[in-house]
Amino acid sequence: MSETKIYSKPRSWMKDVHTHYCPGCGHGIAHRLICELIDELDIQKDTLSMAPVGCAAMMYDYIDIDYVEAPHGRAPAVATGIKRVRPDKMVFTYQGDGDLASIGMAEIIHAANRGENFTVIFINNAIYGMTGGQMAPTTLIGQKATTCPLGRDPRLAGYPIRMCELLASLETPAYIERVSVAKPKYIIKAKAAIKKGFEYQMQNRGFSFIEVLSTCPTNWGMNPVKAFEWQMETMMPYYPLGVFKDYE
Amino acid sequence: MGKVLMKGTEAIAEAAIQAGCRHFFGYPITPQNEIPEYMSLHLPKHGGVYIQGESEVASINMVLGAAATGCQVMTSSSSPGISLMSEGISYIAGSELPCVIVNVMRGGPGLGGILPSQADYLQATKGGGNGDYRLMVFAPSTLQETVDLVQSAWDYAFKYRNPVMILADGFMGQMMEPVEIKPHETDRRDVKSWAMGYYSDRGNERTLIKSMNLTPELLEAHNIELQKKYDRMQKEDTMFETMDLDDAELVIAAYGTSARIAKTAIAHLREEGYKVGLVRPITLFPFPYEAFEKIPPSTRHILDVEMNMGQMIDDVKIGTSCKYPVSFFGHCGGLAPSVEEIEQECRKILG
């Protein structure tokens, strides 16, 4: 007896839409993992989220759940407001590295420290994508960006910020893990991590944070294959994958 | 509950709770700290939630999130804190969400001082944040009026799905007066049609709450709809008080504590035979321009009295179509004009 596998889109993916993301961008993979989990956990009607500022600002065009738009960096504060009123609903935020680790640093640290019972998905591609490739707080030493054209100089801009390690120094968070979407084996682990974040929220365990190492072929000036290689060769040594904090 | 003697800030907080407010997000700043303090103690007893944000920026965004769920949410701050909240206020207005914001004004600009002031008239009524948006702005002049306006603020916030600001000067926050606070109910029956969290109730239609629109024609259309709402406020919901206008030769325009001081001055001046009247806007946006149309032909001069450098004077000139000379008298920086000073200014004008 033969088995035929047919490609299907998640039910929570908007009908008949294609994303605006560039070829080789990690956002599409991360979005799909979220949708698959929303379907598997059957939480589409009970999940509330915020659109961030950045390339994912229009993610509400792709994921069919309730959305509100958050100002740049403020998604964890907006999520706090939502979850405190509706603790019966699933709430997740989705922010890039400029949004979360630069302009929104205060909001993410304090949401983590209050132990807000929602799930944060943090997309780290070491650059500002939407605005056209400026230096991010996560841009690596020597990495070129439009506002550090000769490469990031730590004497001028300091060293890249490792968010998982920073947040893991807090007592309150329930779960902190860094994953990647560079290869199928990493993608499977990334999905498991996001699932754990959602499940911890369902169990009222508090704040969970999943950092996803992503790619930006356009602003890195690479083709998609090279971009994923660069992520594994250059980003992973500085941003090691793994669990930094776990409730259990 | 009969009348009880309460401090302004605490009366604001209790009035809000009695009107159904169950969620409060704020950050400490003088002179309004008794509001979050009161909320932190009393909201949990009513099944509500008080969270101290890490900043005014975070607090107003917590308000944004809570407002998106259709609940009765409130924050309070004072002038520099409201400046920090302006980004979030613009988003809340652009996203058409209801909330109540209390500004217990202190002197500015910048860090300014901590004493009472009316220095945020322009910020509250003409903008503060970016874009074509308006807040409804209420300026109480007694504590009972403060209580009544705080309670009705949610009626307007939900009627228009728009933020409402209680613009109280520091005197309103810090003085004590007898007030009666009754339970008040706001009609929120339509929240399921627009708020987050009712996917199933809407027949599996999600809700999307946002202010961004990258298509210029659609963004313009959104702005035109917002403007219609502001025009409707102007038509239906201005509030003002007039006093001794019938034969007035001099009309004082003042709101909040300034109006209260002016009333005493007018009573004294009337005893001396001076024909002085008052127009007191209660809504600063929508501004009650029509109140100034009631000014009698006997009027020779308008005196704008405020605790700032004359921020309302342009609206007074619009309201009177520049038919009368308008001058300003007031103090700022934490000082208030005295009854005697206002009397003296009026005598000088009337000759």
Interface residues (C-beta under 8 A of the other chain):
Chain A: Q44 K45 D46 L48 M50 A51 A57 Y60 D64 I65 D66 Y67 V68 E69 A70 P71 R74 A77 V78 A79 T80 G81 I82 K83 R84 V85 R86 K89 A106 E107 I109 H110 R114
Chain B: H23 F25 V49 I51 G53 E54 S55 V57 A58 S59 N61 M62 V63 L64 G65 A66 A67 A68 T69 C71 V73 E87 G88 Y91 S95 M196 G197 Y199 S200 N204 R206 T207 L208 I209 K210 S211 M212
